[in-house]
């Protein structure tokens, strides 16, 4: 029997699989037993009630999906009064996800959602900082550190910083979040992207730009997860293009302790459960008794010995052109 248990700081999980925020809802109880998940990440909430952006909101491609939803939110009161009680009857730890326009608002939300039944808070720092001309918190190392520190001062719950892949140096952002007191990093949110329909001359989503997710993004986000794992000493949660156990294993080999599955659940509602089963099978076939053995276990190719200059074959035009 393979031991799939992992820990994200103080949060104990029976396996490393959880949904990405915004890709999971209460209706999933009709599809599978939620008790099988490692954790439950609720939809991101904001301080105010929002309907999101107008349609069209989604554009699908062969290996990716462009989303521009706008974080529809029923606010913190609804979350505490309805969402938390609904998920409290299930065994996996519940992770609240919050987004805000200012550091003070992030701190307020952290305090407000710190209610019995919530195990940790995910800080979606990909949103625009109104005091920095709309620059996303996660694209500014100083703002990242400040917002995480403010949230830590407002609650005793663990804070998971969800980083944006649009930062110029995600490792620097990761270190800033760690300095602020983050207990874990979620790497990463969606990549900023856009698409235009050549037939109509219209952008494929009404907000012009949105976040692209899906298998095509996995090599990019995997690289970022690896960089963050090398840069910090806190757990990494991989998020980007994961839909199978082999995808999850890639992230764990790169240094992630757990993973979030998002877009794949839209294509197959049972994607997370299938991944859990496949992960146990993968480990069993390779003699891995504990899934934690995979964390950071990537091997390196041996270096190629350099040949003396006199013995190196000369490259000809025929070799290049074929």
C-alpha positions in Angstrom: 0.0 0.0 0.0 1.5 3.4 -1.1 1.4 6.1 1.5 0.1 9.2 -0.3 0.0 11.5 2.7 1.8 14.9 2.5 2.0 18.0 4.7 1.9 21.6 3.7 3.2 23.1 6.9 0.6 22.5 9.6 -2.0 21.3 7.0 -2.1 17.5 6.8 -3.4 15.9 3.6 -4.2 12.3 2.8 -2.9 12.8 -0.7 -1.3 15.7 -2.7 -4.3 16.4 -5.0 -6.6 19.4 -4.7 -8.6 21.6 -7.0 -7.4 25.0 -8.2 -9.5 27.9 -6.9 -12.4 28.8 -9.2 -12.5 25.3 -10.8 -14.5 23.5 -8.1 -17.9 23.9 -6.6 -20.5 22.4 -4.3 -22.1 20.5 -7.3 -19.1 18.2 -7.4 -20.6 16.3 -4.6 -22.9 14.7 -7.2 -19.9 13.5 -9.2 -17.5 11.9 -6.6 -16.9 11.6 -2.9 -15.1 14.8 -1.8 -13.6 12.9 1.1 -11.1 11.4 -1.3 -9.4 14.7 -2.1 -6.2 15.9 -0.3 -7.7 19.3 0.3 -10.6 21.5 -0.9 -9.7 24.9 -2.3 -12.8 27.1 -2.4 -13.6 29.7 -5.1 -11.7 33.0 -4.6 -13.8 35.7 -2.8 -13.4 39.4 -2.6 -14.5 42.0 0.0 -17.4 43.1 -2.2 -20.0 41.3 -4.2 -19.0 41.0 -7.9 -20.7 39.5 -10.9 -17.5 39.3 -13.0 -16.9 40.4 -16.5 -19.4 40.2 -19.4 -19.3 37.3 -21.9 -17.7 35.9 -23.9 -15.5 34.7 -21.0 -13.9 31.6 -22.4 -12.0 30.7 -25.6 -10.8 27.1 -26.2 -7.7 26.0 -28.1 -6.3 22.6 -28.8 -4.0 22.4 -25.7 -5.1 25.5 -23.7 -8.1 27.5 -22.6 -8.3 31.3 -22.3 -10.4 32.5 -19.3 -11.6 36.0 -18.5 -14.0 35.5 -15.6 -13.3 38.5 -13.4 -13.7 36.7 -10.0 -17.4 36.7 -9.4 -17.9 36.8 -5.6 -20.7 36.7 -3.1 -18.5 38.2 -0.5 -17.0 37.0 2.8 -20.3 36.9 4.8 -21.8 34.4 2.3 -18.5 32.4 2.4 -18.5 32.1 6.2 -22.3 31.6 6.6 -22.8 29.1 3.7 -19.7 27.9 2.0 -17.7 26.9 5.1 -20.7 25.0 6.7 -21.2 23.1 3.5 -17.6 21.9 3.2 -17.2 21.4 7.0 -18.9 18.0 6.8 -16.1 16.6 4.6 -12.8 15.3 5.9 -10.3 17.2 3.6 -9.0 20.5 5.0 -10.8 23.5 3.5 -8.6 26.3 2.0 -10.1 29.7 1.6 -9.0 31.8 -1.3 -9.1 35.6 -1.2 -8.3 38.5 -3.6 -8.2 42.2 -2.8 -7.3 45.6 -4.2 -5.2 46.8 -1.2 -3.0 45.4 1.5 -5.5 46.5 4.2 -8.3 44.7 2.3 -6.2 41.5 2.2 -5.6 41.7 5.9 -9.3 42.3 6.6 -10.3 39.3 4.5 -7.8 37.1 6.2 -9.3 38.0 9.6 -12.8 37.6 8.4 -12.5 34.1 6.9 -10.5 32.8 9.9 -13.4 30.8 11.2 -13.8 27.2 12.4 -13.6 24.9 9.4 -11.0 26.9 7.5 -7.5 25.3 7.6 -5.5 27.8 5.6 -5.9 30.9 3.4 -4.7 31.2 -0.2 -3.7 34.8 -1.1 -4.4 35.4 -4.8 -1.8 38.2 -5.3 -2.3 38.3 -9.0 -4.9 41.0 -8.6 -4.1 44.7 -9.3 -2.7 46.9 -6.5 -4.6 50.2 -6.7 -1.7 52.0 -4.9 0.8 50.9 -7.6 -1.1 52.0 -10.7 -2.8 48.6 -11.1 0.4 46.6 -11.1 -0.4 43.1 -9.7 0.8 42.6 -6.1 2.7 39.5 -7.2 4.7 41.4 -9.8 6.2 43.6 -7.1 8.5 42.0 -4.6 7.9 44.8 -2.0 4.1 44.6 -2.3 4.2 40.8 -2.2 6.1 40.9 1.1 3.9 43.6 2.6 0.6 41.9 1.7 1.7 38.5 3.1 3.0 40.1 6.3 -0.2 42.0 6.8 -2.3 38.8 6.4 0.0 36.9 8.8 -0.6 39.7 11.4 -4.4 39.4 10.9 -4.8 35.6 11.4 -3.2 32.6 13.0 -4.1 30.4 10.0 -1.4 29.4 7.5 -1.1 31.7 4.4 -0.4 30.2 1.0 0.8 32.8 -1.5 -0.5 32.1 -5.0 2.1 33.7 -7.3 1.6 35.1 -10.7 3.6 33.7 -13.6 3.7 37.1 -15.2 6.3 38.3 -12.7 9.7 39.1 -14.3 11.6 37.1 -11.7 9.3 34.6 -9.9 12.1 33.3 -7.7 12.5 36.8 -6.3 8.7 37.0 -5.7 8.8 33.7 -4.0 11.6 34.8 -1.6 9.6 38.0 -0.9 6.5 36.0 0.0 8.7 33.8 2.3 10.1 36.9 4.0 6.6 38.1 4.6 5.8 34.9 6.4 4.1 32.7 3.8 3.7 29.1 4.9 3.6 27.8 1.3 3.6 29.0 -2.3 1.1 28.1 -5.1 3.0 28.2 -8.4 1.3 29.6 -10.3 -1.8 31.4 -11.5 -2.7 31.7 -15.2 -0.5 33.3 -17.8 -1.7 36.6 -19.2 -2.7 36.1 -22.8 -5.1 37.2 -25.6 -6.6 36.0 -28.8 -8.4 37.7 -31.8 -10.8 36.1 -34.2 -9.6 36.9 -37.7 -13.2 36.4 -39.1 -14.9 39.0 -36.8 -11.9 41.1 -35.9 -13.1 40.8 -32.3 -11.1 39.6 -29.3 -12.2 36.1 -28.3 -12.9 37.2 -24.7 -14.8 40.4 -23.9 -12.2 41.7 -21.6 -9.6 41.4 -24.4 -7.0 39.8 -22.2 -7.4 36.9 -19.8 -5.5 34.0 -18.2 -4.5 31.0 -20.3 -4.3 27.6 -18.7 -4.1 23.9 -19.7 -1.5 21.4 -20.8 0.4 23.9 -23.1 1.3 26.0 -20.0 2.7 23.1 -18.0 6.4 23.3 -19.2 6.4 27.0 -18.4 4.9 26.7 -14.9 6.9 23.6 -14.1 10.1 25.6 -14.7 8.8 28.2 -12.3 7.9 25.7 -9.7 11.4 24.3 -9.9 12.9 27.8 -9.6 10.8 28.6 -6.6 11.6 25.3 -4.9 15.3 26.1 -5.2 14.8 29.6 -3.9 12.8 29.0 -0.8 12.5 26.6 2.1 8.7 26.5 2.3 6.5 24.0 0.5 5.5 24.5 -3.2 2.1 23.6 -4.6 2.3 23.2 -8.3 -0.6 24.5 -10.5 -0.6 24.6 -14.2 -1.6 22.1 -16.9 -2.0 19.1 -14.6 -4.5 16.5 -15.6 -2.8 13.1 -15.0 -0.7 11.4 -12.4 2.4 11.8 -14.6 1.8 15.5 -14.8 1.6 15.6 -11.0 4.7 13.5 -10.7 6.6 16.0 -12.9 5.8 18.8 -10.5 6.8 16.7 -7.5 10.1 15.7 -9.0 10.7 19.4 -9.6 10.2 20.1 -5.9 6.4 20.5 -5.3 4.8 18.8 -2.3 1.3 18.9 -3.7 -0.6 20.0 -6.9 -3.8 21.7 -7.9 -5.9 20.6 -10.8 -8.0 23.1 -12.6 -8.8 23.1 -16.4 -8.7 19.3 -16.5 -11.8 19.1 -14.3 -13.7 21.1 -16.9 -12.9 18.4 -19.5 -13.5 15.5 -17.1 -15.2 16.1 -13.7 -13.5 13.1 -12.2 -10.0 14.1 -13.3 -8.8 14.6 -9.7 -10.0 11.2 -8.5 -8.5 9.5 -11.5 -5.2 11.3 -10.8 -5.2 10.1 -7.2 -5.7 6.5 -8.3 -3.1 6.8 -11.1 -0.6 8.3 -8.6 -0.9 5.3 -6.3 -0.5 3.0 -9.2 2.5 4.9 -10.5 4.2 4.7 -7.1 3.4 1.0 -6.6 4.8 0.0 -10.0 8.1 1.8 -9.2 8.5 0.6 -5.7 7.8 4.0 -4.2 6.3 3.4 -0.7 5.8 7.0 0.2 4.8 9.7 -2.3 7.0 12.2 -0.5 10.0 10.3 -1.9 9.2 12.0 -5.2 9.5 15.5 -3.9 12.6 17.1 -5.5 13.8 13.7 -6.7 14.6 14.9 -10.3 17.9 13.4 -11.5 20.4 15.1 -13.6 22.0 13.9 -16.8 25.8 13.2 -16.3 28.0 15.9 -17.8 29.5 15.1 -21.1 33.3 14.9 -21.1 34.9 17.6 -23.2 37.1 16.4 -26.1 40.4 18.0 -26.8 40.2 20.6 -29.5 42.4 18.6 -31.8 40.1 15.6 -31.6 36.8 17.4 -32.1 35.1 16.6 -35.5 34.9 19.6 -37.8 31.4 20.8 -38.6 30.8 21.1 -42.3 28.0 22.9 -44.3 26.7 19.4 -45.3 26.3 18.5 -41.5 24.2 21.6 -41.0 22.1 21.6 -44.1 21.6 17.8 -44.2 
